[in-house]
């Protein structure tokens, strides 16, 4: 030894692929015996992360308790801003322990001293594949960031999986496509096959995309080349089965107008699902004619959720995917989200044995199902409504903004733009209002002007934005501004001492 103290190469990362609950509990246990970080001496990212966590999940939330001790968890029930800040704080060395599901392995670019694998199982999906395992394990001692890392299997019963992962650094398992072909039955309709055989959906959508792009006749004549080129290496039986399935599908859609197929393809839905959605719009006067304000209210939103719930691509039940969907409950959650409610406020309608469980389920639902799935469905709905009316101009600007309102949890165009530019949802409406006060109402062509307004905005702008909000008691305007500018790749601008709140 040289006598030098060993240098930490980053936090320890504990992976819990199968359980958000276990990840949170591990982080809480790690935090128990640690002392609280001196926030006055901590980087602004920690103060901002803690303020957002308290605002979104509650003062005594598990995440807030962990962050105060320099540890965290990371999973899909966290907002995008908080996931970014956890990753940023890990890269800075402020956090020394992170318990995570597999969400953290994607795109992570900070060194960790060790990766502890507590489970190799994913809920409802079996064990991690070799490729998935190495995507996680490879985070220990990242090349160019640290020389050595340690991977620990915490469960001795997983030795057989370790042996598999040791032998193979790429996934050699049978593909989902080959397995799906084995479940094909010629007696099933294509629509039913699409609904129940998830592994075949990408292939059916692939053929539908070809029909939208070049027409059914051209797709049919080019079919064998398409299938052979796309599934080279698969067995002859698999290719024959896929060709037969493709021909049956083409027979069903050959008479549909090509423009109809193009619109369906642009929504990301299969033609069968777009058929279902189109029929729902045509048969429901609210979906066909309501203005944007009515669609945004719970009663109007319920009509949209009723239509989306019929589509196999979308799963919207609150009760973790079990039982009949309560579409009014979903509509109320969407309405609360659009109108600025926090995850903690929304969590009251979620099942759970404890407040922490309700908050976790609400966060997972809001940042997954609502922000992503419902917003996608709303976009598809608008395409269908425009096609039904025969006129794109029948949709107002407010109609067109509905998917973005649902995605970002805000309710006006300027707030959407602020959210796109990384402003926390909690203050995006105030930033938008301040822009309107100083520049007039935001117009569709004012994107660059709005961006410059934010980039050049002094700390006073951010102070005015948080004034009267819950964040004002928890974080300074200077911290918010500096963290936002850092995330945008902008240089920090000096803030006079008197302005540092």
C-alpha positions as CSV (number, residue, x, y, z in Angstrom):
1,X,0.0,0.0,0.0
2,X,1.2,3.5,-0.8
3,X,-0.1,4.9,2.5
4,X,-2.7,7.0,0.7
5,X,-6.3,6.7,1.9
6,X,-8.5,4.8,-0.5
7,X,-10.6,7.0,-2.7
8,X,-14.3,6.3,-3.0
9,X,-15.3,5.7,-6.6
10,X,-19.0,6.4,-6.0
11,X,-22.0,5.1,-4.1
12,X,-23.0,1.5,-3.6
13,X,-25.9,0.5,-5.8
14,X,-28.4,-2.2,-4.5
15,X,-30.6,-3.6,-7.3
16,X,-34.1,-4.9,-6.6
17,X,-35.5,-5.7,-10.1
18,X,-38.7,-7.2,-8.7
19,X,-39.8,-4.8,-6.0
20,X,-40.0,-1.0,-5.5
21,X,-41.1,-1.7,-1.9
22,X,-37.9,-3.6,-1.2
23,X,-35.8,-0.9,-2.8
24,X,-37.4,1.8,-0.5
25,X,-37.1,-0.4,2.6
26,X,-33.4,-1.0,1.9
27,X,-32.8,2.7,1.5
28,X,-34.7,3.5,4.7
29,X,-32.7,0.9,6.7
30,X,-29.4,2.3,5.3
31,X,-30.5,5.8,6.4
32,X,-31.5,4.8,9.9
33,X,-28.0,5.0,11.5
34,X,-26.7,7.9,9.4
35,X,-26.5,11.5,10.5
36,X,-28.4,14.1,8.5
37,X,-26.5,16.1,5.9
38,X,-25.9,19.8,6.7
39,X,-28.1,21.3,4.0
40,X,-26.4,24.7,4.3
41,X,-23.1,23.1,3.1
42,X,-24.7,20.6,0.7
43,X,-24.9,21.2,-3.1
44,X,-28.0,23.0,-4.3
45,X,-29.1,19.9,-6.1
46,X,-29.8,18.2,-2.7
47,X,-31.8,21.1,-1.4
48,X,-33.9,21.2,-4.6
49,X,-34.4,17.4,-4.6
50,X,-35.5,17.5,-1.0
51,X,-37.9,20.4,-1.6
52,X,-39.5,18.7,-4.6
53,X,-39.7,15.4,-2.7
54,X,-41.5,17.0,0.3
55,X,-43.8,19.0,-2.1
56,X,-44.7,15.9,-4.2
57,X,-44.8,13.1,-1.6
58,X,-45.0,14.8,1.8
59,X,-42.8,16.1,4.6
60,X,-42.3,12.6,6.2
61,X,-42.2,10.7,2.9
62,X,-39.7,7.9,2.6
63,X,-37.8,9.7,-0.1
64,X,-37.5,12.9,2.0
65,X,-36.2,10.9,5.0
66,X,-33.6,9.2,2.8
67,X,-32.4,12.3,1.0
68,X,-31.8,14.0,4.4
69,X,-29.3,11.2,5.2
70,X,-27.5,11.1,1.9
71,X,-29.1,8.0,0.5
72,X,-32.0,7.4,-2.0
73,X,-34.1,5.0,-3.9
74,X,-34.8,5.2,-7.6
75,X,-37.7,3.7,-9.5
76,X,-40.6,4.6,-11.8
77,X,-42.8,6.1,-9.1
78,X,-40.5,9.1,-9.0
79,X,-40.9,12.2,-11.2
80,X,-38.5,12.7,-14.0
81,X,-37.0,15.7,-12.2
82,X,-36.3,13.7,-9.1
83,X,-34.9,10.8,-11.0
84,X,-32.5,13.2,-12.7
85,X,-31.5,14.8,-9.4
86,X,-30.9,11.4,-7.7
87,X,-28.6,10.5,-10.6
88,X,-26.9,13.9,-10.5
89,X,-26.3,13.7,-6.7
90,X,-24.9,10.2,-7.1
91,X,-22.5,11.5,-9.8
92,X,-21.4,14.3,-7.5
93,X,-20.8,11.9,-4.6
94,X,-23.4,13.4,-2.3
95,X,-25.4,10.2,-2.1
96,X,-23.4,7.1,-1.0
97,X,-26.1,4.5,-1.3
98,X,-28.9,4.0,-3.9
99,X,-31.5,1.2,-3.9
100,X,-33.1,0.9,-7.3
101,X,-35.2,-1.2,-9.6
102,X,-33.9,-1.6,-13.2
103,X,-34.9,2.0,-14.2
104,X,-31.6,3.3,-13.0
105,X,-29.5,1.0,-15.2
106,X,-30.7,2.7,-18.3
107,X,-28.6,5.7,-19.2
108,X,-26.7,5.8,-15.9
109,X,-23.3,7.3,-16.4
110,X,-21.8,7.7,-12.9
111,X,-19.3,5.3,-11.2
112,X,-20.5,3.0,-8.4
113,X,-18.2,1.2,-6.0
114,X,-20.4,-1.9,-5.9
115,X,-23.6,-3.4,-7.3
116,X,-25.5,-5.7,-5.0
117,X,-28.0,-7.9,-6.8
118,X,-30.8,-8.8,-4.3
119,X,-33.0,-10.6,-6.8
120,X,-32.8,-11.7,-10.4
121,X,-36.5,-11.9,-10.8
122,X,-38.8,-9.4,-12.5
123,X,-42.5,-9.3,-11.6
124,X,-44.4,-11.4,-14.0
125,X,-41.5,-11.7,-16.4
126,X,-39.1,-14.4,-15.0
127,X,-35.4,-13.9,-14.3
128,X,-33.2,-11.2,-15.8
129,X,-31.8,-12.2,-19.2
130,X,-28.0,-12.2,-19.5
131,X,-28.2,-9.0,-21.5
132,X,-30.3,-7.3,-18.8
133,X,-28.0,-8.6,-16.0
134,X,-24.9,-7.2,-17.6
135,X,-26.5,-3.9,-18.3
136,X,-26.9,-3.6,-14.5
137,X,-23.8,-5.3,-13.3
138,X,-21.6,-3.3,-15.8
139,X,-22.3,-0.2,-13.8
140,X,-19.8,-1.3,-11.2
141,X,-16.4,0.2,-12.0
142,X,-17.4,1.9,-15.3
143,X,-14.6,2.1,-17.9
144,X,-13.0,5.6,-17.8
145,X,-14.6,6.4,-14.5
146,X,-13.1,3.9,-12.1
147,X,-10.7,0.9,-12.4
148,X,-12.5,-1.7,-10.5
149,X,-16.0,-2.6,-9.3
150,X,-17.6,-5.3,-7.2
151,X,-20.7,-7.3,-8.1
152,X,-22.3,-9.2,-5.2
153,X,-25.1,-11.7,-5.4
154,X,-27.0,-11.4,-2.1
155,X,-29.0,-14.6,-2.5
156,X,-26.9,-17.8,-2.6
157,X,-29.9,-19.6,-4.2
158,X,-29.2,-17.6,-7.4
159,X,-25.9,-19.3,-8.0
160,X,-27.2,-21.1,-11.1
161,X,-28.1,-17.7,-12.6
162,X,-24.7,-16.4,-11.9
163,X,-23.2,-19.3,-13.7
164,X,-25.4,-18.6,-16.7
165,X,-24.5,-14.9,-16.6
166,X,-20.8,-15.8,-16.3
167,X,-21.0,-18.0,-19.4
168,X,-22.9,-15.6,-21.6
169,X,-22.4,-11.9,-22.0
170,X,-25.3,-11.7,-24.5
171,X,-28.8,-12.9,-24.4
172,X,-29.1,-16.4,-25.8
173,X,-32.6,-17.1,-24.7
174,X,-35.3,-18.0,-27.2
175,X,-36.8,-14.8,-28.5
176,X,-40.3,-13.7,-27.5
177,X,-41.3,-13.8,-31.2
178,X,-40.5,-17.5,-31.5
179,X,-42.4,-18.2,-28.3
180,X,-45.4,-16.2,-29.5
181,X,-45.5,-18.1,-32.8
182,X,-45.9,-21.3,-30.9
183,X,-49.2,-19.9,-29.5
184,X,-50.7,-19.1,-32.9
185,X,-54.0,-20.8,-33.8
186,X,-55.4,-20.4,-37.3
187,X,-58.9,-20.6,-35.7
188,X,-58.4,-17.3,-33.9
189,X,-59.2,-14.0,-35.6
190,X,-56.3,-11.6,-36.2
191,X,-58.0,-9.2,-33.9
192,X,-58.1,-11.7,-31.1
193,X,-54.6,-12.9,-31.8
194,X,-53.4,-9.3,-31.4
195,X,-55.3,-8.8,-28.2
196,X,-54.1,-12.0,-26.4
197,X,-50.6,-12.6,-27.9
198,X,-48.5,-9.6,-26.9
199,X,-45.4,-11.0,-28.5
200,X,-46.9,-10.8,-31.9
201,X,-48.1,-7.2,-31.6
202,X,-44.8,-5.6,-32.9
203,X,-44.9,-7.9,-36.0
204,X,-48.6,-7.0,-36.8
205,X,-47.9,-3.3,-36.3
206,X,-44.8,-3.7,-38.6
207,X,-47.0,-5.1,-41.4
208,X,-49.6,-2.4,-40.7
209,X,-46.9,0.3,-41.0
210,X,-45.8,-1.2,-44.4
211,X,-49.5,-1.0,-45.6
212,X,-49.7,2.6,-44.4
213,X,-46.4,3.5,-46.2
214,X,-46.8,1.6,-49.5
215,X,-50.3,0.2,-49.6
216,X,-51.7,-3.3,-49.2
217,X,-50.9,-4.5,-52.7
218,X,-47.2,-3.5,-52.6
219,X,-46.9,-5.0,-49.1
220,X,-48.4,-8.3,-50.3
221,X,-46.0,-8.5,-53.3
222,X,-43.0,-7.7,-51.0
223,X,-44.1,-9.8,-48.1
224,X,-41.8,-12.7,-48.3
225,X,-38.8,-10.4,-48.6
226,X,-39.9,-8.3,-45.6
227,X,-40.4,-11.4,-43.4
228,X,-37.2,-13.1,-44.5
229,X,-35.1,-10.0,-44.1
230,X,-36.6,-9.2,-40.7
231,X,-36.4,-12.7,-39.3
232,X,-33.3,-14.1,-40.8
233,X,-31.9,-16.7,-38.4
234,X,-35.3,-17.8,-37.3
235,X,-36.4,-21.3,-38.1
236,X,-38.3,-22.1,-41.4
237,X,-41.4,-23.0,-39.3
238,X,-41.4,-19.5,-37.7
239,X,-41.0,-17.7,-41.0
240,X,-43.8,-19.8,-42.6
241,X,-46.1,-19.1,-39.6
242,X,-45.4,-15.4,-39.7
243,X,-46.0,-15.3,-43.5
244,X,-49.4,-17.0,-43.0
245,X,-50.3,-14.6,-40.3
246,X,-49.3,-11.6,-42.4
247,X,-51.3,-12.7,-45.4
248,X,-54.4,-13.2,-43.2
249,X,-53.9,-9.7,-41.8
250,X,-53.5,-8.2,-45.2
251,X,-56.7,-9.9,-46.3
252,X,-58.6,-8.1,-43.5
253,X,-57.2,-4.6,-44.1
254,X,-56.9,-4.6,-47.9
255,X,-60.2,-2.7,-48.3
256,X,-59.4,0.0,-45.8
257,X,-58.5,3.4,-47.3
258,X,-54.8,4.0,-47.2
259,X,-55.2,7.3,-45.5
260,X,-57.1,5.6,-42.7
261,X,-54.2,3.1,-42.3
262,X,-51.7,6.1,-42.3
263,X,-53.6,7.8,-39.4
264,X,-53.8,4.5,-37.5
265,X,-50.1,4.0,-38.0
266,X,-49.3,7.5,-36.8
267,X,-51.1,7.0,-33.5
268,X,-48.9,3.9,-32.7
269,X,-52.0,1.8,-32.4
270,X,-52.7,-1.3,-34.5
271,X,-55.4,-0.9,-37.1
272,X,-57.8,-3.1,-35.0
273,X,-57.3,-0.8,-32.0
274,X,-57.8,2.3,-34.1
275,X,-61.0,0.7,-35.5
276,X,-62.2,0.3,-31.9
277,X,-61.3,3.8,-30.9
278,X,-62.9,5.3,-34.0
279,X,-66.1,3.5,-33.4
280,X,-66.1,4.8,-29.8
281,X,-65.8,8.4,-31.0
282,X,-68.5,8.0,-33.6
283,X,-70.9,6.5,-31.1
284,X,-70.3,9.0,-28.3
285,X,-71.5,12.6,-28.7
286,X,-69.2,13.9,-26.0
287,X,-66.1,12.4,-27.7
288,X,-67.3,13.6,-31.1
289,X,-68.3,17.1,-30.3
290,X,-67.3,18.3,-26.7
291,X,-65.0,21.2,-26.3
292,X,-61.6,20.9,-24.6
293,X,-62.9,22.3,-21.3
294,X,-65.6,19.6,-21.0
295,X,-63.1,16.8,-21.9
296,X,-60.8,18.0,-19.2
297,X,-63.4,17.8,-16.5
298,X,-63.9,14.4,-14.7
299,X,-67.3,13.6,-16.4
300,X,-65.9,14.4,-19.8
301,X,-62.6,12.7,-19.2
302,X,-64.5,9.5,-18.2
303,X,-65.8,9.2,-21.8
304,X,-62.2,9.2,-23.1
305,X,-61.0,6.7,-20.4
306,X,-64.0,4.5,-21.3
307,X,-62.8,4.4,-24.9
308,X,-59.1,3.9,-24.2
309,X,-59.8,1.1,-21.7
310,X,-61.1,-1.0,-24.6
311,X,-57.7,-1.0,-26.3
312,X,-55.3,-3.9,-25.7
313,X,-52.2,-1.6,-25.9
314,X,-53.4,0.3,-22.8
315,X,-53.9,-0.9,-19.3
316,X,-55.3,1.7,-17.1
317,X,-56.8,0.0,-14.0
318,X,-55.8,1.7,-10.7
319,X,-55.8,-1.6,-8.8
320,X,-52.3,-2.7,-10.0
321,X,-54.0,-4.1,-13.2
322,X,-56.4,-6.4,-11.4
323,X,-60.2,-6.4,-11.6
324,X,-62.6,-4.2,-13.5
325,X,-61.4,-0.7,-14.3
326,X,-63.1,2.1,-12.5
327,X,-63.0,4.7,-15.3
328,X,-64.4,7.5,-13.2
329,X,-61.7,7.0,-10.7
330,X,-59.1,7.2,-13.4
331,X,-60.8,10.3,-14.9
332,X,-60.6,12.0,-11.5
333,X,-56.9,11.2,-11.1
334,X,-56.2,12.7,-14.6
335,X,-58.2,15.8,-13.7
336,X,-56.4,16.2,-10.4
337,X,-53.0,15.8,-12.2
338,X,-53.8,18.4,-14.9
339,X,-54.9,20.9,-12.2
340,X,-51.7,20.7,-10.2
341,X,-52.4,18.2,-7.4
342,X,-49.4,16.6,-5.8
343,X,-48.9,12.8,-5.8
344,X,-49.6,12.8,-2.1
345,X,-52.9,14.6,-2.7
346,X,-53.8,12.2,-5.5
347,X,-52.8,9.1,-3.4
348,X,-56.0,9.3,-1.3
349,X,-57.9,7.4,-4.0
350,X,-55.4,4.6,-4.2
351,X,-55.4,1.2,-2.4
352,X,-52.8,0.5,0.2
353,X,-52.2,-0.6,3.7
354,X,-50.2,2.5,4.6
355,X,-49.7,6.0,3.5
356,X,-46.3,5.2,2.0
357,X,-47.8,2.4,-0.1
358,X,-50.6,4.7,-1.4
359,X,-48.1,7.4,-2.3
360,X,-45.9,4.8,-4.1
361,X,-48.8,3.4,-6.1
362,X,-50.0,6.9,-6.9
363,X,-46.6,7.9,-8.1
364,X,-46.2,4.8,-10.2
365,X,-49.6,5.4,-11.8
366,X,-49.2,9.1,-12.4
367,X,-45.7,9.0,-13.9
368,X,-46.4,5.9,-15.8
369,X,-50.0,5.3,-16.8
370,X,-51.3,8.9,-16.8
371,X,-48.3,10.9,-18.0
372,X,-47.4,8.3,-20.7
373,X,-50.3,6.0,-21.5
374,X,-53.3,8.3,-21.2
375,X,-51.5,11.1,-23.0
376,X,-50.7,8.7,-25.8
377,X,-54.3,7.6,-25.9
378,X,-55.5,11.2,-25.9
379,X,-53.3,11.9,-29.0
380,X,-54.8,8.9,-30.8
381,X,-58.3,10.1,-29.8
382,X,-57.7,13.5,-31.4
383,X,-56.5,11.9,-34.6
384,X,-59.6,9.8,-34.7
385,X,-61.9,12.7,-34.0
386,X,-60.3,14.9,-36.7
387,X,-60.8,12.0,-39.2
388,X,-64.4,11.6,-38.2
389,X,-65.2,15.3,-38.7
390,X,-63.2,15.2,-42.0
391,X,-61.5,18.5,-41.0
392,X,-58.4,18.9,-39.0
393,X,-59.5,22.5,-38.3
394,X,-62.4,21.2,-36.2
395,X,-59.9,20.8,-33.4
396,X,-59.1,24.0,-31.4
397,X,-55.7,24.8,-30.0
398,X,-57.0,23.7,-26.6
399,X,-58.0,20.4,-28.0
400,X,-54.6,19.9,-29.5
401,X,-52.9,20.7,-26.2
402,X,-54.8,18.0,-24.2
403,X,-52.2,15.2,-24.6
404,X,-49.5,17.6,-23.4
405,X,-51.5,18.8,-20.5
406,X,-51.9,15.1,-19.4
407,X,-48.3,14.3,-20.0
408,X,-46.9,17.2,-18.0
409,X,-49.6,17.7,-15.4
410,X,-50.4,21.4,-16.3
411,X,-53.3,23.1,-17.9
412,X,-52.1,25.9,-20.3
413,X,-49.7,26.1,-23.3
414,X,-47.1,28.2,-21.6
415,X,-46.9,25.8,-18.7
416,X,-46.4,23.0,-21.2
417,X,-43.5,24.8,-22.8
418,X,-41.9,25.6,-19.4
419,X,-42.2,21.9,-18.5
420,X,-40.6,20.9,-21.8
421,X,-37.7,23.2,-20.9
422,X,-37.2,21.4,-17.6
423,X,-39.0,23.8,-15.2
424,X,-40.4,21.8,-12.3
425,X,-44.1,21.2,-12.6
426,X,-44.7,22.9,-9.3
427,X,-43.7,26.3,-10.6
428,X,-44.3,26.0,-14.4
429,X,-47.7,27.7,-14.2
430,X,-46.2,30.6,-12.3
431,X,-43.4,31.0,-14.8
432,X,-46.0,30.9,-17.6
433,X,-48.1,33.6,-15.8
434,X,-45.1,35.8,-15.4
435,X,-44.3,35.5,-19.1
436,X,-47.8,36.5,-20.0
437,X,-47.7,39.5,-17.6
438,X,-44.4,40.8,-19.2
439,X,-44.8,39.7,-22.8
440,X,-48.4,39.2,-23.5
441,X,-50.1,35.9,-24.2
442,X,-47.8,33.2,-25.5
443,X,-48.4,32.4,-29.2
444,X,-47.5,29.2,-30.9
445,X,-44.6,30.8,-32.7
446,X,-43.1,32.3,-29.5
447,X,-41.1,29.2,-28.5
448,X,-37.7,30.8,-29.0
449,X,-38.9,34.0,-27.2
450,X,-40.1,32.0,-24.2
451,X,-36.8,30.1,-24.1
452,X,-34.8,33.3,-24.1
453,X,-37.1,34.6,-21.3
454,X,-36.1,31.7,-19.1
455,X,-32.4,31.6,-20.1
456,X,-31.9,35.3,-19.4
457,X,-34.2,35.4,-16.4
458,X,-32.6,36.8,-13.2
459,X,-33.1,35.3,-9.8
460,X,-35.9,37.7,-9.2
461,X,-37.9,35.9,-11.9
462,X,-37.6,32.6,-10.0
463,X,-38.3,34.3,-6.7
464,X,-41.6,35.7,-8.1
465,X,-42.3,32.2,-9.6
466,X,-42.1,30.4,-6.2
467,X,-43.8,33.2,-4.2
468,X,-47.0,31.9,-2.8
469,X,-46.2,28.3,-3.7
470,X,-45.4,25.5,-1.2
471,X,-41.8,25.5,-2.6
472,X,-41.2,29.0,-1.3
473,X,-40.8,27.7,2.3
474,X,-38.5,24.9,1.3
475,X,-35.9,26.1,-1.2
476,X,-34.4,29.3,-2.4
477,X,-35.0,30.8,-5.8
478,X,-31.2,31.0,-6.4
479,X,-30.9,27.2,-5.8
480,X,-33.8,26.4,-8.2
481,X,-32.4,28.7,-10.9
482,X,-28.8,27.4,-10.6
483,X,-29.9,23.7,-10.7
484,X,-32.2,24.4,-13.7
485,X,-29.4,26.2,-15.5
486,X,-27.0,23.4,-14.8
487,X,-29.4,20.9,-16.2
488,X,-29.8,23.0,-19.3
489,X,-26.0,23.2,-19.8
490,X,-26.0,26.9,-19.1
491,X,-23.3,28.7,-17.1
492,X,-24.2,29.8,-13.6
493,X,-24.6,33.5,-13.3
494,X,-23.4,35.1,-10.1
495,X,-26.1,35.9,-7.6
496,X,-25.5,38.8,-5.2
497,X,-25.3,37.7,-1.5
498,X,-28.4,39.8,-0.7
499,X,-30.4,37.8,-3.3
500,X,-29.6,34.3,-2.0
501,X,-32.7,34.1,0.0
